Amino acid sequence: MRRAGFAPKVVVVDDLPREWRRWGVPDTLSSCHIGLIEGYVTVGHIPPADIQRLLREQPSALGLTVPGMPFGSPGMERPDGRREAYETLLLLPNGRTRVFSRHS
């Protein structure tokens, strides 16, 4: 995120699931990281370009999520270069989603 021009502030929390609920993120759409940026929540290993697009387009949504920890997503690179296809989801109210971007 820093290389993409963001200045993240790291805060360690004791109860990550409580934070997911606080921001309207269902457990099934969760991951190991949660962030807040300009009123949006971000969950998981989201490519910086997706966050930049979110901020540019400003959709009516809670934020973005990449559930789980797919190989090849930012921070989940593998030494052998192996990647798996994954989707960044736009998190809508009531736990609904729609595909925001696809990565292969």
C-alpha positions in Angstrom: 0.0 0.0 0.0 2.9 2.4 0.7 4.4 1.7 -2.7 1.0 2.8 -4.2 1.1 6.1 -2.3 -1.1 5.2 0.6 0.1 5.9 4.2 -1.5 3.1 6.3 -1.6 3.4 10.0 -1.4 -0.1 11.6 -3.6 -0.7 14.6 -3.7 -4.1 16.3 -7.1 -5.1 17.5 -8.0 -7.9 19.9 -11.2 -9.0 18.3 -11.2 -8.9 14.5 -14.6 -10.5 14.1 -16.1 -7.7 16.2 -14.6 -5.2 13.8 -16.1 -7.0 10.8 -19.5 -6.8 12.4 -19.0 -3.2 13.4 -18.5 -2.3 9.7 -21.2 -4.7 8.3 -18.9 -7.4 6.9 -20.4 -10.9 7.1 -18.0 -13.6 8.4 -18.3 -15.3 5.0 -16.7 -12.2 3.3 -14.0 -11.7 5.9 -10.2 -12.0 5.9 -7.2 -11.3 8.0 -7.1 -7.5 7.5 -9.5 -4.7 7.8 -9.0 -1.1 6.9 -10.9 2.2 6.7 -10.4 4.8 4.0 -12.5 7.8 3.2 -15.6 6.2 4.8 -15.1 2.8 3.1 -14.1 -0.4 4.7 -11.5 -2.7 3.0 -11.2 -6.3 4.0 -8.4 -8.7 2.9 -5.6 -8.5 0.4 -7.0 -5.9 -2.0 -4.9 -4.6 -4.9 -4.1 -0.9 -4.5 -5.5 -0.2 -7.9 -8.9 -1.5 -6.8 -8.8 0.9 -3.8 -7.8 3.8 -6.0 -10.7 3.0 -8.3 -13.1 2.8 -5.4 -12.1 6.3 -4.2 -12.3 7.6 -7.8 -15.7 6.2 -8.5 -17.2 6.6 -5.0 -20.0 4.0 -5.4 -22.7 3.7 -2.9 -21.3 0.8 -0.9 -19.7 -0.2 2.3 -16.4 -1.0 0.7 -14.3 -3.8 -0.8 -13.5 -7.3 0.2 -11.3 -10.1 -1.0 -12.5 -13.0 1.2 -9.8 -15.5 2.3 -6.2 -15.1 1.3 -5.8 -16.1 -2.4 -2.3 -16.9 -3.6 -1.0 -14.0 -5.7 -3.1 -11.3 -4.1 -1.0 -8.4 -2.6 1.0 -9.8 0.4 0.2 -13.4 -0.6 2.8 -13.8 -3.4 4.4 -17.2 -3.6 8.1 -17.8 -4.3 7.2 -20.1 -7.2 5.0 -17.3 -8.8 1.9 -19.5 -8.6 -1.3 -17.5 -8.5 -5.0 -18.3 -8.2 -7.8 -16.3 -9.8 -9.8 -14.3 -7.4 -12.3 -11.5 -7.3 -12.5 -8.2 -5.4 -16.1 -7.8 -4.3 -17.9 -4.5 -3.8 -19.6 -4.9 -0.4 -23.1 -3.6 -0.4 -25.6 -3.2 2.5 -27.1 -6.3 4.0 -24.1 -8.5 3.1 -24.8 -8.4 -0.7 -21.9 -8.1 -3.1 -21.1 -7.6 -6.7 -17.9 -8.3 -8.5 -15.7 -5.1 -8.6 -12.7 -6.6 -10.4 -11.3 -10.0 -11.4 -7.6 -11.0 -11.0 -5.9 -13.9 -12.6 
